[in-house]
Amino acid sequence: MTRTTVRIAMNGVTGRMGHRQHLVRSLLALREQGGLDLGDGTVIWPEPVLVGRSAPKLRALAERHGLTEFSCDLDAVLADDSIDIYFDAQATAARPDAVKKAIAAGKHLYVEKPTAAGLPAALELARAARDAGIKHGVVQDKLFLPGLIKLRRLVEGGFFGRILSVRGEFGYWVFEGDWQQAQRPSWNYRAEDGGGIAADMFPHWEYVLHELFGPVRTVQAHLATHIPRRWDESGAPYDATADDSAYGIFELADGTVAQINSSWAVRVHRDELVEFQVDGTEGSAVAGLRSCRVQHRAHTPKPVWNPDLAADARFREQWQEVPDNDAFDNGFKAQWELFLRHVVRDEPWHWDLAAGARGVQLAELGLKSSAEGRRLDVPELAL
């Protein structure tokens, strides 16, 4: 076997997502399986170089996982010719400047979303990466979840007939931080720090809708800050200035209507933290993170509305589970594998910074729609 080492500067891995999903469950998991086998005698071996602001945290993380390289000097890391890829999972506000430095240093890019706090900055990054001739990718992990893989299979197989609507429910209760510690960082609830659920989740909904059902052409949104006062990591109270709930209606290019609610102030009464119901002329499906259930036209019951009698139908039992038919890996790891193959072998890849800019655009228009109380067109982006 021939081993091709790919050195990856990983910035922001002391955070929850960067640590758990990207470092541990993706790159370290690849190393534990012996690297990424390309099937022709070549193995890609990812070599993480941890980057961040806190040397003690980085040192502890490196020691915990048997890594040797870490640095608080991003400029020095990017100046190292042996670094192949720059990965960024920092808070959104810190991302553009670091990505610009990586582009100037000629590094390939793989970044979390949103790629920037506003569309002009997101487009600037996409154009700079294109002009530099580097390979660049944006994390779009929901596409690689088992539930959405099954849903894509149904769409591509024509199961739905003509798709009429998509309904999405996402969210859970994030504790305020006073009597129980919050399970999300406090910056998420401060607009001045790039927080807000629309900025966080609308980029996800853009690529899910775009990839599975078609481009978004209009958006009408209502944003709310249901919990106006929270407590930060040190126990100090602060005013929540960012939206914690976003209610959006999206019209797609073919007329399909998508309605997606996102909230950190909702208690879960569904099987998974995110679920999408797709209704079509020939059938319907409900997909979550892992499972997907369907009801075909021929098996659709005929309920009759009668508020005077208790419903005796077991509606959930009338749906059929879609089988796995495959072994599904961690979604973050699956996309990392594709990006590494893209970098090393130039295999096809289209989840780039332009796709990331579309997500930022939808979030920005959602904020504007809510502020102005009207539906807005979503123009096609031109790089």
N, C-alpha and C positions, 0 to 999 in steps of 0.2 A: 504493500500500500504506500502511496505517496501522500505525505501530509502537507497541506497548504495552510500555513498559519495566517490568520487574519487578526490584526491587532485593533482593538476597538476601545476608543476613549469613551467612557460611560459617565456622563455628567448628570447628577441628580439621583444616583442610586441609593442615597441614604433615605430617600422618601419611600413611602409605602409601595407605590406602583413600580417605581424604578427598581426597588430591591426585590420584591416578591416575584413580580411577573417577568421583568426583563432580565435581571441578573440570575436569580435562583432558578425560576421555572423555565427559562429559555436558554441562556448561554451556558450556565453551569450544568443544566440538564443535558445539553448537547455534549458537553465534555464528559459527563458521566456515562454516556452511551458510546463514547469513543470518538466523538466528533460527528460531523455531517458527512455521511457516506454518499458520494455522487454516483456510485454504481459502476464506475469504470476503473476502480483502483485508486481513486483520489478521495481523500478525506479532508474536509475543511475543519480546521481546529481554531475555534474562537479564543482569543487571548484578551480578557478584559483588563483595562487600565482604569482604575476608579478615579473620578475627578469630583471635587466638591469644595465646600467652603470650610468644613470642619475636619482638621487632621485627625483628632482623636476618634471621631465617628468613622472616618475612612479606614483608619488603622484597625479599629475593632472589626469592621466589616471584612476587611482583607484577611485578617487572622482567622476569623470565623469560617471563611470559605477556602482557606489555603491559597490565597492570592498574595502576590508579592509587590505589585506595583500600584501606587496611589499617589495623588498629588493635589495640592490646592492651587497650583499655578497652571491655569488653562492655557495661557500663551505658550508656556514651555512645552506642554504636552502636544499642542498643535504644531509646534516647530519641529517636533520629532518626526523625521522622515519615515520611520518604521510604522507610524500610526496610519492605518488604512481607512478607518471609519470613525466619524464622530457621531455619538448617540446622545440625545438630549431629552431628559425627563424632568427638567427643572420646572418651577412655577412658570406660568405662561409669560409673565412680565420680563423674566430674565432670558427667555429663549432667543429672541431675534438677534441681540448683540452677539451672543455666543455662536449662533449659527453663521452669522456674517463672518466672524473670525475663522470658522472652520472652512467656509467657502474660499476665503482669501488664501487659506493654507492649502487648498487643493484636496481636502479630504472628502470622501464620500459621506453622505448624510443619511441618518435615520433618526427621525424625531417624533416625539409624542405630539398630540394635538390638544388644543388648537395651536397652530404653528405660530400665531401672533395674536395680539389683542385686537387688531383691526385689519380690515381688508387691504389698505395700502401697504402696510408692513408685510402682510402675508404674500402679496403679489411681488413685492420687492425681493423677498427671499426666493420665490419661485423663479423669477427672471434671472437673478444673480446665479443661482445654481445651474440653470439652463445655459447661460452664457459662459460659465466656467467649464462646462463639459463634464461635470462630475455626475455620478449616480446619486439619486436622492429618493428617499421614501418617507412616507408618513404612516404611523401606526393606525391601522383600521381593523382592530382586533375583533369587533363584533361579527365581521364577515366570516371568521374562522371558527365560530362557535358551532357545536354540533346541531343545535336547534335551527340556526339560520342556514347551515349547510343543507339540512333536510328541506327547509323551506325553499331554498334556491332550486333544489332538485325537483320539487313540485312545480315551481314556476316554469322551469325549463322543459319539464315534461308535459306541459299543457294541462295540468290537473284542474286548474281553476276556471278554464274557459276564458271569458272576458273578465278581467279583474275589475271590481267595482270600488272597493275601499280597503284601506289598511288602518287598523286601530292599534295604537301602541300605549302601553302603560308601563312606566318605569319609575322606580323610587322606593324609598323606605324612610323610616323616621330616624333622623340624625339628632341625637340628644344635644340639648342646648349647652351642656358643659358645666352646669352648676351642680346638680345633685347626681348626675352620671356624666362621665367623661364623654366628650364628643368623639365619634369615630371617623370624622373627617377633619382636616386641618382648618384652622380658623380663617386663613386667607381666602378660602372658598366663599366666604360670606362678606367679604369686603370688596366693593367694586373698585376702589382705588388700588387694590393689589391684583386685579385681574380676575376676581371671583365672579360667581354667578352661575346658576345651573344652565341658563341658555347658552352662555359662552362655552360651558363644559360639554353639554349634551347635544346641542343642535348640530355641531360638526359630526357627531356619531350618526344622528338621524339622516343627515345629508347623504353620507356614503351608503348607509343601509338602503335608503329609498332609491338612490341613484343606481346602485349596483343591481338591486333585485327587481325594481319596478320601473325605473325611469327617472329622468332629470326632474327636479323641482322647478316649477315655473311661477308659482305664487305662494306667499306666506302671509298668514294672519295669526298674530300671537297675542296672548295676554300674559304678562309677567307679574309676579307678586312676591313680596317679602312677607311671608306669613308669620315668621318668628323674628321680630325686630331687635331682640336683645339676646346675645349669646355670651359665652365665657370661653376665653382662649386657653392655650396649653398651660399657662401659668396660673389659671384660675381667676384672671382679671376679666371683669365684664367689658363688653364692647358693643357698639351699635352695628347691627348687620345692615350694610348699605347695598348689598347685592341681592338679586332675586334668588329665592330658594325654591320657587315653583314656576314652571313655564307650561302654558297650555297652547299648543300650536295646531293650526290647520294648514295643510300643504296640498296644493293642487299640482299634479304631475303632468308631464307633457302630453300624455294620452287621455287626460281627463280623470284619471284615478284620483280619489280624494283620500288623503292620509290625515289622520288625527292622532297626535301623540301628546300625552301628558307626561311631564317629568316633574318630580317633586322630592325634596328632602324633608317634607313635612306631611308625609302620608304613612299610615300604617298598612302593612301588607296583608291583603286578603286575596291572594292569587297563588298559584303554585310556585312561581319564580319571581325574582326581583324585576325582571323585564319580560313582557309578553307582547307578542304581535298577533292580532287576529286579521286574517286576510279573507275577504269574502268575494267570490266570483260566481258567475252564472252556473258553473258546473260543480262547484264545491267550495268548501271553506277549510281553513287551517288555523290552529293556534300554536305558535312556536315560542319557546322560551330559550333559556341559555342552552339547555341540553335536550329537552323533549320537544316533540311536535306531534300534534293530534289532528286528525282530519275527519271531515264529514262530507261524503259525496252527495251529489244531488239525489241519487237513487235511494240513499239511506237517510235523507232528511225527514224528520218527523213533521207532523202537521199540528202544532200547538194552536189552541183556541183561547183567546183572551177572555177570562171570566174572573173578575176580582172578588166574586162572592164565594169562590171555592178555593181551598188550599191546593196548590200545585202538587200533583202526585207524580209528575214525570221526573226522572233522574237525568237531567240534561247532560251532565258531564259524562255519564255512562254511555251516551249515545254516540260518542266519538271513538275513533280508532287510532291507536298509537302507530306512528311511522317507525319502522324498524331502523336500527342503526346501519346495518349493512356495511359497516366499516369500523375500524378502530380510530377514534378521534383523539388527537393529541391536544395539548394546551394550545389555545388559539394564538397567544402571543408568540409561542415557540414556532408554530407553523408558519407565521408570517416572517419571523426572523430567518427561518430556513430558506424561504423564497428570496429574501433580500440578499442573503449571503451567496446564494447561487447566482443572483443577478450581478453582484459585484465581481465574483470570481469567474463566472462563465458567460456573463452577459445574457443570461436567460431573460425572457420577457417579464416586464414589470410595469404596472400603470398606476400604482398607488403613490404618486409622487407629490411634490410640493404644490403643484397646480391643483391636485385633488384636495390637498389640505386647505388651499385658499378658498375653494368652493365651500368648505365647511365653515370657515371664518365668515365668509360672505353671508351664509344663511343665518348664523348667529347674530351678526350685525343687523341684518334686515329684520330679524325677529325682535330685537331690542327697539328698533325704530318703529316697527309696526305697533308694538305695545304702547310706546310713548305717544304715537300719533293717532291711535285708535282706528287704523284702517288696514286694508289688505294691500300688499305691495308685490309688484312683479319681481322676479328673480332673473336678471339678465344673464346671458351666457358670458363667461369671463374670456377675455382675450389677452393672452400673454404677448 
